[in-house]
Amino acid sequence: MAKKSWIARNARKKVTVEKYAALRLQLKAAKDYVGLSMLPRDASPTRLVNRCEITGRRRAFLRRFRLSRITFRELASAGMLPGVTKSSW
């Protein structure tokens, strides 16, 4: 499980990105790079980190399910993910 402070920090970044999204788009259209540089660093969407919804793990993240590989495997084995079956060939 990730530290709660990291998860909270990422949530704060997400709020900041949403807050400045329209302004960033407007500044980019006007090619006002000085204005863009005056915005907070966390206003950039590239600063967001994909994290597992359950554990907060950032590595081995599966975008389709928004889970880490470990959590995905546990839930799939327990039959908690609809449409996911163990493959065999």
LINWOWO-V18157 format. One record per backbone hydrogen bond with DSSP energy under -1.0 kcal/mol. NH is the residue of the N-H (numbers start at 1). CO is the residue of the C=O. E is the energy in kcal/mol with one decimal. If there is no record, write none. Layout:
# LINWOWO-V18157
nh=NH co=CO e=E
nh=NH co=CO e=E
This chain:
# LINWOWO-V18157
nh=2 co=55 e=-2.4
nh=7 co=3 e=-1.7
nh=8 co=4 e=-2.5
nh=9 co=5 e=-2.3
nh=10 co=6 e=-2.1
nh=11 co=7 e=-1.8
nh=12 co=8 e=-2.3
nh=13 co=9 e=-2.2
nh=14 co=10 e=-2.0
nh=15 co=11 e=-1.8
nh=16 co=12 e=-2.2
nh=17 co=13 e=-2.6
nh=18 co=14 e=-2.1
nh=19 co=15 e=-2.1
nh=20 co=16 e=-2.0
nh=24 co=20 e=-2.8
nh=25 co=21 e=-2.2
nh=26 co=22 e=-2.1
nh=27 co=23 e=-2.6
nh=28 co=24 e=-2.6
nh=29 co=25 e=-2.1
nh=30 co=26 e=-1.7
nh=32 co=27 e=-2.5
nh=33 co=31 e=-1.2
nh=36 co=32 e=-1.7
nh=37 co=33 e=-1.9
nh=39 co=36 e=-1.1
nh=43 co=40 e=-1.7
nh=44 co=41 e=-1.6
nh=47 co=44 e=-1.7
nh=48 co=45 e=-1.3
nh=52 co=57 e=-2.3
nh=53 co=66 e=-2.1
nh=62 co=67 e=-3.3
nh=66 co=62 e=-1.8
nh=67 co=62 e=-1.2
nh=69 co=60 e=-1.8
nh=72 co=68 e=-2.7
nh=73 co=69 e=-2.1
nh=74 co=70 e=-2.1
nh=75 co=71 e=-2.7
nh=76 co=72 e=-2.7
nh=77 co=73 e=-2.3
nh=78 co=74 e=-1.5
nh=80 co=75 e=-2.8
nh=84 co=81 e=-1.6
